[in-house]
Amino acid sequence: MNRSALFSRFWKWTIQPRPSWKVDKAEAAVLFTVFGCTGSSSMLLVRPTLEKMGLEGSWKDGPNSYRVISFFSVTPIYSMILLTLGTLAGRHAYFASMTLKIWNRFLPKSVSSKLMPKACNTVDVVKKVVK
């Protein structure tokens, strides 16, 4: 089997409809695992980077520069890791919708609507998941 056929099979598997996590305990376990790994991974990447930049602190104790830079660096890193791990876990449609929800909170609609390419095969699937 060639690589494009393998990728095609993988992509079909990752965008297929899944049961709701509220109904299926296995689905809930997969989703919660992806969210947990994503949060831990994003902080493991951002904190050492901030320390190398000479910024040490926390959300509670500051300094304000740490808070601002941490916020603006964690958000894109978190969303990239979430989409990557979610796709690898076979839940691309669900995590693409979660990523869009994250960005919709921070960006104007005119910008966030352009995040999902028009030619993307998952647009219809993601719209169903978001509703």
NUSEBA-600285 format. One record per residue: residue number from 1; x, y, z of N, C-alpha, C in turn. Coordinates in steps of 0.2 Angstrom, whole numbers, padded with zeros to 4 digits, m for minus. Example, Ala and Ser with C-alpha at 12.3 -4.5 7.8 and 13.67 -1.06 7.14 Angstrom:
# residues 2
n/n_u/n_v/n_w/ca_u/ca_v/ca_w/c_u/c_v/c_w
1/0066/m0028/0039/0062/m0022/0039/0066/m0016/0039
2/0064/m0011/0035/0068/m0005/0036/0064/0000/0039
# end
This chain:
# residues 131
n/n_u/n_v/n_w/ca_u/ca_v/ca_w/c_u/c_v/c_w
1/0004/m0006/0000/0000/0000/0000/0004/0006/0000
2/0003/0011/m0004/0007/0017/m0005/0005/0022/0001
3/0009/0027/0002/0008/0032/0007/0002/0036/0006
4/0000/0038/0000/m0006/0042/m0001/m0012/0038/0001
5/m0012/0031/0000/m0018/0027/0002/m0018/0026/0009
6/m0012/0026/0012/m0012/0025/0020/m0015/0032/0023
7/m0012/0038/0020/m0015/0044/0023/m0022/0045/0022
8/m0024/0043/0016/m0032/0043/0014/m0036/0039/0019
9/m0033/0033/0021/m0037/0029/0026/m0037/0032/0033
10/m0031/0035/0034/m0030/0038/0041/m0035/0044/0041
11/m0035/0048/0036/m0039/0054/0036/m0047/0052/0037
12/m0049/0047/0033/m0056/0045/0033/m0057/0043/0040
13/m0053/0039/0044/m0054/0037/0050/m0054/0043/0055
14/m0050/0048/0054/m0050/0053/0059/m0056/0058/0059
15/m0059/0058/0053/m0065/0063/0052/m0072/0059/0052
16/m0072/0053/0054/m0078/0049/0054/m0082/0052/0060
17/m0089/0051/0059/m0093/0053/0065/m0091/0049/0071
18/m0092/0051/0077/m0090/0048/0083/m0096/0049/0088
19/m0097/0044/0092/m0103/0045/0097/m0101/0051/0102
20/m0106/0054/0105/m0105/0059/0110/m0101/0057/0116
21/m0096/0061/0119/m0092/0059/0124/m0097/0058/0131
22/m0103/0061/0130/m0108/0060/0136/m0111/0053/0136
23/m0111/0050/0130/m0114/0043/0130/m0109/0038/0130
24/m0103/0039/0127/m0098/0034/0126/m0092/0035/0131
25/m0091/0031/0136/m0086/0032/0141/m0079/0031/0138
26/m0078/0027/0133/m0072/0026/0129/m0070/0033/0125
27/m0075/0036/0122/m0074/0042/0119/m0072/0048/0124
28/m0076/0048/0129/m0074/0053/0135/m0067/0052/0137
29/m0065/0045/0138/m0058/0044/0140/m0053/0047/0135
30/m0054/0046/0128/m0049/0048/0123/m0049/0056/0123
31/m0055/0059/0124/m0055/0066/0123/m0052/0069/0130
32/m0053/0067/0135/m0050/0069/0142/m0042/0068/0142
33/m0040/0062/0139/m0033/0061/0138/m0030/0066/0134
34/m0033/0067/0128/m0030/0072/0123/m0030/0079/0127
35/m0035/0081/0130/m0035/0088/0133/m0030/0088/0139
36/m0029/0083/0143/m0024/0083/0148/m0017/0083/0145
37/m0015/0079/0140/m0009/0079/0137/m0007/0086/0134
38/m0012/0089/0131/m0011/0095/0128/m0009/0101/0133
39/m0013/0101/0138/m0012/0106/0143/m0005/0105/0146
40/m0003/0099/0148/0004/0098/0151/0009/0099/0146
41/0008/0097/0140/0013/0098/0134/0014/0106/0133
42/0009/0110/0133/0010/0117/0131/0014/0120/0137
43/0012/0119/0143/0016/0122/0148/0023/0119/0149
44/0024/0113/0147/0031/0111/0147/0035/0114/0141
45/0032/0117/0136/0036/0120/0131/0037/0128/0132
46/0031/0131/0135/0032/0138/0136/0036/0140/0142
47/0035/0137/0148/0039/0139/0154/0046/0139/0153
48/0049/0133/0150/0057/0134/0149/0059/0139/0145
49/0055/0141/0140/0056/0146/0135/0056/0153/0138
50/0051/0154/0142/0051/0160/0146/0057/0161/0151
51/0059/0156/0154/0065/0156/0158/0071/0157/0154
52/0072/0155/0148/0077/0156/0144/0077/0164/0142
53/0072/0167/0142/0071/0174/0140/0072/0178/0146
54/0073/0175/0152/0074/0179/0158/0068/0181/0162
55/0063/0178/0160/0056/0179/0163/0055/0173/0168
56/0054/0175/0174/0052/0170/0179/0047/0173/0183
57/0042/0169/0185/0036/0171/0189/0031/0166/0188
58/0025/0168/0190/0019/0164/0189/0013/0169/0188
59/0007/0166/0187/0001/0170/0186/m0001/0174/0192
60/0000/0170/0198/m0002/0173/0204/0003/0179/0207
61/0010/0177/0206/0015/0182/0209/0018/0187/0204
62/0016/0186/0197/0019/0190/0192/0026/0189/0190
63/0029/0193/0187/0028/0200/0185/0022/0200/0179
64/0020/0206/0178/0015/0207/0173/0017/0205/0166
65/0024/0206/0164/0027/0204/0158/0026/0196/0157
66/0027/0193/0163/0027/0186/0162/0020/0183/0161
67/0015/0187/0164/0008/0185/0162/0006/0186/0155
68/0008/0192/0153/0006/0194/0146/0009/0189/0141
69/0016/0188/0141/0019/0184/0136/0017/0177/0137
70/0016/0175/0143/0014/0168/0144/0007/0167/0141
71/0002/0171/0142/m0004/0171/0139/m0004/0171/0131
72/0000/0175/0128/0000/0176/0121/0004/0170/0118
73/0008/0167/0122/0012/0161/0119/0009/0155/0120
74/0005/0154/0125/0002/0147/0127/m0004/0146/0122
75/m0008/0151/0121/m0014/0150/0117/m0012/0147/0110
76/m0008/0150/0106/m0007/0147/0099/m0003/0140/0100
77/0001/0139/0105/0005/0133/0106/0000/0128/0108
78/m0005/0129/0113/m0010/0125/0115/m0014/0123/0109
79/m0017/0127/0105/m0021/0125/0100/m0018/0121/0095
80/m0011/0122/0093/m0008/0118/0088/m0007/0111/0091
81/m0005/0110/0097/m0004/0104/0101/m0011/0100/0101
82/m0016/0104/0103/m0023/0101/0103/m0025/0098/0097
83/m0024/0102/0091/m0026/0099/0085/m0022/0093/0082
84/m0016/0094/0084/m0011/0088/0082/m0013/0082/0086
85/m0013/0082/0092/m0014/0076/0096/m0021/0073/0095
86/m0026/0078/0094/m0033/0076/0093/m0033/0072/0086
87/m0030/0075/0081/m0030/0071/0074/m0026/0065/0075
88/m0021/0064/0079/m0017/0058/0080/m0022/0053/0083
89/m0026/0055/0088/m0030/0051/0092/m0037/0049/0087
90/m0037/0052/0081/m0043/0050/0077/m0049/0054/0078
91/m0048/0060/0081/m0054/0064/0082/m0053/0071/0079
92/m0051/0072/0073/m0049/0078/0070/m0055/0083/0070
93/m0061/0080/0068/m0067/0085/0067/m0068/0088/0074
94/m0068/0084/0079/m0070/0087/0086/m0065/0092/0088
95/m0058/0090/0087/m0053/0095/0090/m0052/0101/0085
96/m0054/0100/0079/m0054/0106/0074/m0059/0111/0077
97/m0065/0108/0079/m0070/0113/0081/m0068/0116/0088
98/m0065/0112/0092/m0062/0115/0098/m0057/0121/0097
99/m0053/0120/0092/m0048/0124/0091/m0051/0131/0088
100/m0056/0130/0084/m0060/0136/0081/m0063/0140/0087
101/m0066/0136/0091/m0069/0139/0097/m0064/0143/0101
102/m0058/0141/0102/m0053/0144/0106/m0051/0151/0102
103/m0050/0150/0096/m0048/0156/0092/m0054/0161/0091
104/m0060/0159/0091/m0066/0163/0090/m0067/0168/0096
105/m0064/0166/0102/m0064/0170/0108/m0060/0175/0108
106/m0054/0175/0104/m0049/0180/0104/m0049/0184/0098
107/m0051/0182/0092/m0051/0185/0086/m0058/0188/0084
108/m0058/0193/0080/m0064/0195/0077/m0067/0190/0072
109/m0073/0190/0071/m0076/0185/0066/m0073/0185/0059
110/m0072/0191/0057/m0069/0192/0050/m0062/0188/0050
111/m0058/0188/0055/m0052/0185/0055/m0053/0177/0056
112/m0057/0175/0061/m0057/0168/0063/m0061/0164/0058
113/m0065/0167/0054/m0069/0164/0049/m0064/0162/0043
114/m0058/0165/0043/m0053/0163/0038/m0048/0158/0040
115/m0049/0156/0046/m0044/0150/0049/m0046/0144/0046
116/m0052/0142/0044/m0054/0136/0041/m0054/0137/0034
117/m0049/0133/0030/m0049/0134/0023/m0056/0132/0020
118/m0057/0135/0014/m0064/0134/0011/m0063/0127/0008
119/m0057/0124/0006/m0057/0118/0002/m0056/0112/0007
120/m0056/0114/0013/m0055/0108/0018/m0061/0103/0018
121/m0059/0097/0018/m0064/0092/0018/m0068/0091/0024
122/m0066/0094/0030/m0069/0093/0036/m0074/0099/0038
123/m0075/0104/0034/m0079/0110/0035/m0086/0107/0037
124/m0089/0103/0033/m0096/0101/0035/m0096/0097/0041
125/m0091/0093/0042/m0091/0089/0048/m0090/0093/0054
126/m0085/0098/0054/m0084/0103/0060/m0090/0107/0061
127/m0094/0109/0056/m0100/0113/0057/m0105/0109/0061
128/m0105/0102/0060/m0110/0098/0063/m0108/0097/0070
129/m0101/0096/0072/m0099/0095/0078/m0100/0102/0082
130/m0099/0108/0079/m0099/0114/0083/m0106/0115/0085
131/m0111/0113/0081/m0118/0114/0083/m0120/0110/0089
# end
